[in-house]
Amino acid sequence: MRRRLSLVALIVIALTIGCQSAPVKHYALQAEVISVDAPRRLIHLKHGEIPGLMPAMTMTYVVKDAKQIEALQPGDKITADLVVGENVGHLEKIALVSKAGNAPKSQ
């Protein structure tokens, strides 16, 4: 009985270790909003270089929470956390830095 229990425990541990996905990585992003599609959770951004990931470019990102982009307008400056993993890719922790045509938001 003990052997069977030990064997079951080893199988459970092996399956748990084998089923873990690769860890996600987080990258800081600074960008200008080009367009927002909150119902589809999409934001089109012109961003600077993301060290260790990609050069500066303009592209569309999925956002984790559509509420974070509902008030954003083209020309707004933001910061965000880009989360990238095997089956993950989205923006979160989106923060407004400045509204279009305005000075930077004071902290």
Long-range contacts (C-beta under 8 A, 24 or more apart in sequence): 21-85, 21-86, 21-87, 22-85, 22-86, 23-85, 24-83, 24-84, 24-85, 24-88, 25-53, 25-83, 25-84, 25-85, 26-81, 26-82, 26-83, 26-84, 27-51, 27-52, 27-53, 27-81, 27-82, 27-84, 28-79, 28-81, 28-82, 29-79, 29-80, 29-81, 29-82, 29-91, 30-77, 30-78, 30-79, 30-97, 31-77, 31-78, 31-79, 31-80, 32-75, 32-76, 32-77, 32-78, 33-72, 33-73, 33-74, 33-75, 33-76, 33-77, 33-78, 33-100, 34-58, 34-74, 35-74, 36-69, 36-70, 36-72, 36-73, 36-74, 38-66, 38-67, 38-69, 38-70, 39-66, 41-65, 41-66, 41-69, 43-69, 43-72, 43-91, 45-78, 50-82, 53-82, 53-84, 61-89, 61-90, 61-91, 62-89, 62-90, 62-91, 63-90, 63-91, 63-92, 63-94, 64-90, 64-91, 64-92, 65-92, 68-92, 68-94, 69-94, 71-96, 72-96, 73-99, 73-100, 74-100, 75-99, 75-100, 75-101, 76-100, 77-104
